[in-house]
Structures are given as structure tokens and as C-alpha cells.
Amino acid sequence: MSDILVLSFAYTTDGSKWRALRDSCMKHRVPLHVMGINRQHPGPCGFEEATEFLKSRSEEYIVITDSFDVICNRWDEDQLRMLIDSAPNLIMSVEPLVWPVGAPDSYPSRDRYKWRAINGGQYCGRREQVIDM
């Protein structure tokens, strides 16, 4: 049993939308758990559902990723542990833009932060850090 859990969300009844993630994770033996299969997105309470799920788990290292536009092209658990252990906090993927283009800008100005917003689909860290997030 691994001390790593990769958590993704596929709130859809159309399994083809996240097939690339599922198949690539199976190929590389990634410990993937997908929430929301054959369900509609629960809105903001999805965060509570994920938090309660993580509280019930024992894995120390957590990766959260998008499902519809992500694939796994390699897997190295030792390297993942080393990256998470070397970071003082969570590791988050960020982008300089927010989707969809033209969305209302409710984020702090770029003068304050390098990035306009956290607009990434991957987060990783120790389980307690992810739960706190």
C-alpha cells in the first residue's frame, strides 16, 4: 500500500471526458482515486466532500489534479515524496491568466503577486496541509 494518494474529480456521467487520465494512471500504476463519477458537480460543497474524504484516509502525501485535461506521462513516488518534503508549504500549479478569458477580476492586482490568480489544476503536499487548504 502506498503512502501517496492522487485525488481527482470527474463530476460527469461521461467517462470519456477523463479517460486519458484514468488510462494513463492505470498504465503507470498511480494510486488514483476519482470522486464524482456518474454524478453532477455538487458546487461549493464539493470542497467539504473532498475534505471529509481526506480526513478518512491515512496516506501522508496527497496530489490533487484536474481530470478532464490531464494525463500521467511518468510516475516516480520517491521523487514526489522528495518534492513535497522539500517544500515549506503546499506546491500549487499556477497560471498568469484566469479562465475563461474576460471573467470578472476579483483577484488582487498583479502589483501584489507575480500571478494574477491561482488558476492551476494541481496541488500537492502533506495530507494535513491539503485539508487545511
N, C-alpha and C positions, 0 to 999 in steps of 0.2 A: 504494500500500500504506500502511496506517495504522500509526502507532506506538502504537496502542491495541488491546488485546485484552480482550474481555469473555468471561470463563470461567464456565461454569455446569455443573452436574452434574444429570443426569437418569437416574440408575440405575434404569431401568424398561424393561419391554418394552411398556408402554402409552404410545405417543407422544401420546395425547390429554391426558395429565397435564401436559405442558409446552407444549402447542400455543399458548397465549396468549403465552408468552414468545417462542417461535420466530416466530410470525406478526407480532408487534409489532416485533421486531428486524428482520425482513426489510423491513417497511414503512418503517422509519426508517434502513435501511442500517447497522445496528450490526454491528461486526466480532465476531460471536458465535461462540464455539467451545463445543460441548457435549460433555462426557465422560460415558460410561456408557450411551449409547444401546443399548438391547436387551441390557443386562447387569444382573445383580444387584449390589447395593451391596457393595463389597469390604471394608466395615468400616474399621478404622483405617488399613489400608494404602492407602486412597483418598487420604490426605494425601500419602503417598510418591509415588503415581502422579501426582498433580497437581503436586507439586514437581518431579519429573523432567520432566514436560511443560513447565513454565515455564522450566526451565533450558535446554531445547532451543529456546526461542523468542527472538526478537530485539526484540519490542515493549517499549517503555520503560514504558508506562502500563498497569496491569492493574486491571480491575474483576472481582471475583468476586461472583456473585449466586446466590441460590436460583433454582430453575427452576419449581417447581410452583405458586407463588403470586405470581409477579412478571410485570409487563408493562412494556414501554418505552413511555412516552407522549410523549417527545421526545428528541432526540439532538443535542448540540452538543459536538463534540470539543474545540474551543478552550476552552469553559467547563470541561470535565472536566480538561483539562491544567492550567488556571489553578488549579482547586481542589486538585488533587494537589500542584502546585508550591508552593502557599501553606501547606500543612500540614507541620509538622516531622516527622511520622511518618505511619503509616497512618491512613486515615479508616475508622472502623467504625460500622456501624449497631448501636445497642443498644436494648434494651427494659428496662422496670423489672421484668418478670416472666420466669419461665422456663417453657417449655412442656415437657411437659404440666403443667398445674396439679397440685400435690401431689408433683412429682418430688422425690426426696431433695435436700436442700440441702447441697451440698458446696462452695458458693461462699463467699467471705469475707462477713463481716457487712456490712450496709448502713451501719454506722457508719464503715467504712473507705473505701467507694466510694459514689458517687452512685447507681450502678446495682448491682443485685443480681448480675447476670451479663451477660456478652456473649451476648446472645440475639438476634442480628440476622442477617439474611441477605445483607448487602452489606459488602464490604471493598474498598478501593481504595488504590492507592499505586504507587510505582515498583516495577518487577519485582523488583529485589533485596530490597526491603523485604518484599514478599509472600512471596518464597522464604524469607527469614529467619523470617517468622511461622510 
